[in-house]
Amino acid sequence: MEWIRRVFRSEIRESHVALALIFCLVIMSAMSVALVWQAQIIANQREAIRWLEQLKAGN
């Protein structure tokens, strides 16, 4: 419990804030790319499901 107090009482330097912002930017960029990639996979699966439904119905 004492180490938590020490961590939160330490001074935050401007360089630490800049590093945290850069880290967040990189992570959010990666998440955006992953989201677009997943959307493409879902769209392809939707097309495959429609094709299978048509095949099953005999159309």
Gaussian input, Z-matrix of N, CA and C with variables (Angstrom, degrees):
# hf/3-21g

backbone

0 1
 N
 C     1     B1
 C     2     B2     1     A1
 N     3     B3     2     A2     1     D1
 C     4     B4     3     A3     2     D2
 C     5     B5     4     A4     3     D3
 N     6     B6     5     A5     4     D4
 C     7     B7     6     A6     5     D5
 C     8     B8     7     A7     6     D6
 N     9     B9     8     A8     7     D7
 C    10    B10     9     A9     8     D8
 C    11    B11    10    A10     9     D9
 N    12    B12    11    A11    10    D10
 C    13    B13    12    A12    11    D11
 C    14    B14    13    A13    12    D12
 N    15    B15    14    A14    13    D13
 C    16    B16    15    A15    14    D14
 C    17    B17    16    A16    15    D15
 N    18    B18    17    A17    16    D16
 C    19    B19    18    A18    17    D17
 C    20    B20    19    A19    18    D18
 N    21    B21    20    A20    19    D19
 C    22    B22    21    A21    20    D20
 C    23    B23    22    A22    21    D21
 N    24    B24    23    A23    22    D22
 C    25    B25    24    A24    23    D23
 C    26    B26    25    A25    24    D24
 N    27    B27    26    A26    25    D25
 C    28    B28    27    A27    26    D26
 C    29    B29    28    A28    27    D27
 N    30    B30    29    A29    28    D28
 C    31    B31    30    A30    29    D29
 C    32    B32    31    A31    30    D30
 N    33    B33    32    A32    31    D31
 C    34    B34    33    A33    32    D32
 C    35    B35    34    A34    33    D33
 N    36    B36    35    A35    34    D34
 C    37    B37    36    A36    35    D35
 C    38    B38    37    A37    36    D36
 N    39    B39    38    A38    37    D37
 C    40    B40    39    A39    38    D38
 C    41    B41    40    A40    39    D39
 N    42    B42    41    A41    40    D40
 C    43    B43    42    A42    41    D41
 C    44    B44    43    A43    42    D42
 N    45    B45    44    A44    43    D43
 C    46    B46    45    A45    44    D44
 C    47    B47    46    A46    45    D45
 N    48    B48    47    A47    46    D46
 C    49    B49    48    A48    47    D47
 C    50    B50    49    A49    48    D48
 N    51    B51    50    A50    49    D49
 C    52    B52    51    A51    50    D50
 C    53    B53    52    A52    51    D51
 N    54    B54    53    A53    52    D52
 C    55    B55    54    A54    53    D53
 C    56    B56    55    A55    54    D54
 N    57    B57    56    A56    55    D55
 C    58    B58    57    A57    56    D56
 C    59    B59    58    A58    57    D57
 N    60    B60    59    A59    58    D58
 C    61    B61    60    A60    59    D59
 C    62    B62    61    A61    60    D60
 N    63    B63    62    A62    61    D61
 C    64    B64    63    A63    62    D62
 C    65    B65    64    A64    63    D63
 N    66    B66    65    A65    64    D64
 C    67    B67    66    A66    65    D65
 C    68    B68    67    A67    66    D66
 N    69    B69    68    A68    67    D67
 C    70    B70    69    A69    68    D68
 C    71    B71    70    A70    69    D69
 N    72    B72    71    A71    70    D70
 C    73    B73    72    A72    71    D71
 C    74    B74    73    A73    72    D72
 N    75    B75    74    A74    73    D73
 C    76    B76    75    A75    74    D74
 C    77    B77    76    A76    75    D75
 N    78    B78    77    A77    76    D76
 C    79    B79    78    A78    77    D77
 C    80    B80    79    A79    78    D78
 N    81    B81    80    A80    79    D79
 C    82    B82    81    A81    80    D80
 C    83    B83    82    A82    81    D81
 N    84    B84    83    A83    82    D82
 C    85    B85    84    A84    83    D83
 C    86    B86    85    A85    84    D84
 N    87    B87    86    A86    85    D85
 C    88    B88    87    A87    86    D86
 C    89    B89    88    A88    87    D87
 N    90    B90    89    A89    88    D88
 C    91    B91    90    A90    89    D89
 C    92    B92    91    A91    90    D90
 N    93    B93    92    A92    91    D91
 C    94    B94    93    A93    92    D92
 C    95    B95    94    A94    93    D93
 N    96    B96    95    A95    94    D94
 C    97    B97    96    A96    95    D95
 C    98    B98    97    A97    96    D96
 N    99    B99    98    A98    97    D97
 C   100   B100    99    A99    98    D98
 C   101   B101   100   A100    99    D99
 N   102   B102   101   A101   100   D100
 C   103   B103   102   A102   101   D101
 C   104   B104   103   A103   102   D102
 N   105   B105   104   A104   103   D103
 C   106   B106   105   A105   104   D104
 C   107   B107   106   A106   105   D105
 N   108   B108   107   A107   106   D106
 C   109   B109   108   A108   107   D107
 C   110   B110   109   A109   108   D108
 N   111   B111   110   A110   109   D109
 C   112   B112   111   A111   110   D110
 C   113   B113   112   A112   111   D111
 N   114   B114   113   A113   112   D112
 C   115   B115   114   A114   113   D113
 C   116   B116   115   A115   114   D114
 N   117   B117   116   A116   115   D115
 C   118   B118   117   A117   116   D116
 C   119   B119   118   A118   117   D117
 N   120   B120   119   A119   118   D118
 C   121   B121   120   A120   119   D119
 C   122   B122   121   A121   120   D120
 N   123   B123   122   A122   121   D121
 C   124   B124   123   A123   122   D122
 C   125   B125   124   A124   123   D123
 N   126   B126   125   A125   124   D124
 C   127   B127   126   A126   125   D125
 C   128   B128   127   A127   126   D126
 N   129   B129   128   A128   127   D127
 C   130   B130   129   A129   128   D128
 C   131   B131   130   A130   129   D129
 N   132   B132   131   A131   130   D130
 C   133   B133   132   A132   131   D131
 C   134   B134   133   A133   132   D132
 N   135   B135   134   A134   133   D133
 C   136   B136   135   A135   134   D134
 C   137   B137   136   A136   135   D135
 N   138   B138   137   A137   136   D136
 C   139   B139   138   A138   137   D137
 C   140   B140   139   A139   138   D138
 N   141   B141   140   A140   139   D139
 C   142   B142   141   A141   140   D140
 C   143   B143   142   A142   141   D141
 N   144   B144   143   A143   142   D142
 C   145   B145   144   A144   143   D143
 C   146   B146   145   A145   144   D144
 N   147   B147   146   A146   145   D145
 C   148   B148   147   A147   146   D146
 C   149   B149   148   A148   147   D147
 N   150   B150   149   A149   148   D148
 C   151   B151   150   A150   149   D149
 C   152   B152   151   A151   150   D150
 N   153   B153   152   A152   151   D151
 C   154   B154   153   A153   152   D152
 C   155   B155   154   A154   153   D153
 N   156   B156   155   A155   154   D154
 C   157   B157   156   A156   155   D155
 C   158   B158   157   A157   156   D156
 N   159   B159   158   A158   157   D157
 C   160   B160   159   A159   158   D158
 C   161   B161   160   A160   159   D159
 N   162   B162   161   A161   160   D160
 C   163   B163   162   A162   161   D161
 C   164   B164   163   A163   162   D162
 N   165   B165   164   A164   163   D163
 C   166   B166   165   A165   164   D164
 C   167   B167   166   A166   165   D165
 N   168   B168   167   A167   166   D166
 C   169   B169   168   A168   167   D167
 C   170   B170   169   A169   168   D168
 N   171   B171   170   A170   169   D169
 C   172   B172   171   A171   170   D170
 C   173   B173   172   A172   171   D171
 N   174   B174   173   A173   172   D172
 C   175   B175   174   A174   173   D173
 C   176   B176   175   A175   174   D174

   B1=1.4405
   B2=1.5315
   B3=1.2840
   B4=1.4689
   B5=1.5295
   B6=1.3294
   B7=1.4680
   B8=1.5205
   B9=1.3317
   B10=1.4686
   B11=1.5323
   B12=1.3212
   B13=1.4642
   B14=1.5186
   B15=1.3435
   B16=1.4606
   B17=1.5216
   B18=1.3216
   B19=1.4662
   B20=1.5276
   B21=1.3183
   B22=1.4524
   B23=1.5246
   B24=1.3161
   B25=1.4649
   B26=1.5221
   B27=1.3125
   B28=1.4665
   B29=1.5314
   B30=1.3213
   B31=1.4524
   B32=1.5216
   B33=1.2960
   B34=1.4592
   B35=1.5176
   B36=1.3074
   B37=1.4554
   B38=1.5294
   B39=1.3155
   B40=1.4599
   B41=1.5249
   B42=1.3224
   B43=1.4640
   B44=1.5309
   B45=1.3345
   B46=1.4601
   B47=1.5231
   B48=1.3145
   B49=1.4603
   B50=1.5246
   B51=1.3186
   B52=1.4625
   B53=1.5244
   B54=1.3184
   B55=1.4681
   B56=1.5258
   B57=1.3232
   B58=1.4656
   B59=1.5245
   B60=1.3355
   B61=1.4604
   B62=1.5241
   B63=1.3172
   B64=1.4764
   B65=1.5215
   B66=1.3329
   B67=1.4621
   B68=1.5284
   B69=1.3314
   B70=1.4660
   B71=1.5238
   B72=1.3212
   B73=1.4549
   B74=1.5230
   B75=1.3267
   B76=1.4651
   B77=1.5238
   B78=1.3237
   B79=1.4646
   B80=1.5282
   B81=1.3190
   B82=1.4685
   B83=1.5255
   B84=1.3142
   B85=1.4631
   B86=1.5215
   B87=1.3148
   B88=1.4682
   B89=1.5237
   B90=1.3077
   B91=1.4642
   B92=1.5258
   B93=1.3215
   B94=1.4669
   B95=1.5201
   B96=1.3151
   B97=1.4623
   B98=1.5231
   B99=1.3289
   B100=1.4682
   B101=1.5218
   B102=1.3216
   B103=1.4563
   B104=1.5269
   B105=1.3186
   B106=1.4665
   B107=1.5218
   B108=1.3246
   B109=1.4635
   B110=1.5306
   B111=1.3347
   B112=1.4579
   B113=1.5245
   B114=1.3163
   B115=1.4633
   B116=1.5236
   B117=1.3201
   B118=1.4643
   B119=1.5204
   B120=1.3130
   B121=1.4667
   B122=1.5230
   B123=1.3261
   B124=1.4660
   B125=1.5197
   B126=1.3253
   B127=1.4642
   B128=1.5290
   B129=1.3243
   B130=1.4611
   B131=1.5205
   B132=1.3265
   B133=1.4604
   B134=1.5213
   B135=1.3203
   B136=1.4679
   B137=1.5245
   B138=1.3346
   B139=1.4657
   B140=1.5215
   B141=1.3108
   B142=1.4636
   B143=1.5291
   B144=1.3130
   B145=1.4653
   B146=1.5208
   B147=1.3205
   B148=1.4684
   B149=1.5276
   B150=1.3250
   B151=1.4654
   B152=1.5214
   B153=1.3285
   B154=1.4693
   B155=1.5254
   B156=1.3304
   B157=1.4568
   B158=1.5326
   B159=1.3216
   B160=1.4641
   B161=1.5122
   B162=1.3102
   B163=1.4587
   B164=1.5207
   B165=1.3114
   B166=1.4613
   B167=1.5309
   B168=1.3427
   B169=1.4510
   B170=1.5255
   B171=1.3060
   B172=1.4658
   B173=1.5005
   B174=1.3093
   B175=1.4774
   B176=1.4970
   A1=111.42
   A2=115.11
   A3=119.83
   A4=111.50
   A5=116.76
   A6=119.43
   A7=111.31
   A8=117.41
   A9=120.49
   A10=109.49
   A11=116.34
   A12=119.58
   A13=111.33
   A14=116.53
   A15=119.66
   A16=111.78
   A17=116.46
   A18=120.34
   A19=110.83
   A20=116.89
   A21=119.62
   A22=113.50
   A23=117.94
   A24=120.53
   A25=112.63
   A26=117.49
   A27=119.22
   A28=109.95
   A29=114.72
   A30=119.88
   A31=110.06
   A32=114.85
   A33=120.52
   A34=107.63
   A35=115.27
   A36=120.24
   A37=109.78
   A38=114.68
   A39=120.05
   A40=111.45
   A41=116.80
   A42=119.58
   A43=111.29
   A44=116.61
   A45=119.53
   A46=111.28
   A47=116.22
   A48=120.40
   A49=109.85
   A50=117.19
   A51=120.93
   A52=110.56
   A53=117.29
   A54=120.38
   A55=111.19
   A56=117.06
   A57=120.74
   A58=110.47
   A59=117.32
   A60=120.49
   A61=111.74
   A62=117.18
   A63=120.83
   A64=110.13
   A65=116.47
   A66=120.78
   A67=110.25
   A68=117.34
   A69=120.64
   A70=111.68
   A71=116.82
   A72=120.62
   A73=111.54
   A74=116.76
   A75=120.79
   A76=110.60
   A77=116.78
   A78=120.52
   A79=111.04
   A80=117.91
   A81=120.62
   A82=111.59
   A83=116.91
   A84=120.08
   A85=110.60
   A86=116.05
   A87=120.18
   A88=110.75
   A89=117.03
   A90=120.28
   A91=111.30
   A92=117.76
   A93=121.25
   A94=111.04
   A95=116.43
   A96=120.53
   A97=109.97
   A98=116.79
   A99=120.57
   A100=111.12
   A101=117.86
   A102=121.84
   A103=111.20
   A104=117.14
   A105=121.10
   A106=110.02
   A107=117.38
   A108=122.19
   A109=110.47
   A110=117.13
   A111=121.01
   A112=111.32
   A113=118.18
   A114=121.00
   A115=110.62
   A116=117.01
   A117=120.61
   A118=110.52
   A119=117.94
   A120=121.64
   A121=110.31
   A122=117.13
   A123=121.10
   A124=110.59
   A125=117.54
   A126=120.63
   A127=110.50
   A128=117.38
   A129=120.31
   A130=111.29
   A131=117.80
   A132=120.92
   A133=110.75
   A134=117.02
   A135=121.18
   A136=110.08
   A137=116.59
   A138=120.13
   A139=110.89
   A140=117.86
   A141=121.49
   A142=110.97
   A143=117.23
   A144=120.76
   A145=110.65
   A146=117.58
   A147=120.63
   A148=110.40
   A149=116.54
   A150=120.28
   A151=110.10
   A152=117.65
   A153=120.88
   A154=111.61
   A155=117.81
   A156=120.54
   A157=110.68
   A158=116.73
   A159=120.06
   A160=110.71
   A161=117.39
   A162=121.82
   A163=110.58
   A164=117.07
   A165=122.20
   A166=111.19
   A167=117.07
   A168=121.36
   A169=111.29
   A170=117.99
   A171=121.31
   A172=114.20
   A173=118.13
   A174=121.15
   A175=110.74
   D1=-34.15
   D2=-179.55
   D3=-65.79
   D4=-36.94
   D5=-178.76
   D6=-67.25
   D7=-28.49
   D8=176.49
   D9=-65.60
   D10=-42.64
   D11=178.02
   D12=-62.54
   D13=-40.54
   D14=179.52
   D15=-65.45
   D16=-39.73
   D17=-178.84
   D18=-65.27
   D19=-44.40
   D20=-176.78
   D21=-79.10
   D22=-15.91
   D23=177.13
   D24=-89.50
   D25=-12.10
   D26=-179.00
   D27=-68.38
   D28=150.50
   D29=-179.44
   D30=-74.49
   D31=142.99
   D32=178.07
   D33=-99.37
   D34=121.37
   D35=-179.53
   D36=-89.24
   D37=158.21
   D38=-179.25
   D39=-62.87
   D40=-33.04
   D41=179.12
   D42=-66.88
   D43=-33.15
   D44=177.18
   D45=-67.71
   D46=-38.69
   D47=178.15
   D48=-64.87
   D49=-42.49
   D50=178.98
   D51=-62.85
   D52=-42.83
   D53=177.93
   D54=-63.31
   D55=-40.46
   D56=179.13
   D57=-64.62
   D58=-41.26
   D59=178.50
   D60=-65.65
   D61=-41.09
   D62=177.60
   D63=-63.80
   D64=-43.34
   D65=178.59
   D66=-60.42
   D67=-45.74
   D68=179.13
   D69=-62.92
   D70=-39.44
   D71=178.84
   D72=-63.10
   D73=-43.09
   D74=179.24
   D75=-64.96
   D76=-45.40
   D77=-179.68
   D78=-63.87
   D79=-42.94
   D80=179.68
   D81=-66.57
   D82=-34.94
   D83=176.29
   D84=-64.60
   D85=-43.75
   D86=178.47
   D87=-63.58
   D88=-39.57
   D89=178.66
   D90=-66.52
   D91=-35.94
   D92=177.64
   D93=-65.49
   D94=-43.03
   D95=177.81
   D96=-63.13
   D97=-42.82
   D98=179.15
   D99=-63.44
   D100=-37.36
   D101=179.73
   D102=-65.55
   D103=-44.03
   D104=178.10
   D105=-64.53
   D106=-40.79
   D107=178.76
   D108=-62.33
   D109=-44.60
   D110=179.00
   D111=-65.51
   D112=-36.54
   D113=178.71
   D114=-62.87
   D115=-38.73
   D116=178.07
   D117=-66.43
   D118=-40.39
   D119=178.32
   D120=-63.59
   D121=-42.96
   D122=179.68
   D123=-64.21
   D124=-39.80
   D125=178.36
   D126=-63.76
   D127=-41.47
   D128=177.98
   D129=-65.23
   D130=-38.31
   D131=178.12
   D132=-65.88
   D133=-38.20
   D134=178.87
   D135=-61.44
   D136=-42.50
   D137=177.69
   D138=-63.34
   D139=-41.16
   D140=179.61
   D141=-65.62
   D142=-38.60
   D143=178.61
   D144=-65.95
   D145=-42.39
   D146=177.92
   D147=-62.31
   D148=-41.51
   D149=179.75
   D150=-63.72
   D151=-42.38
   D152=178.90
   D153=-66.69
   D154=-36.98
   D155=177.63
   D156=-65.47
   D157=-40.47
   D158=177.53
   D159=-66.35
   D160=-38.80
   D161=178.61
   D162=-64.70
   D163=-40.83
   D164=179.53
   D165=-68.04
   D166=-40.17
   D167=-178.66
   D168=-76.04
   D169=-17.05
   D170=179.01
   D171=83.30
   D172=20.70
   D173=179.80
   D174=-83.29

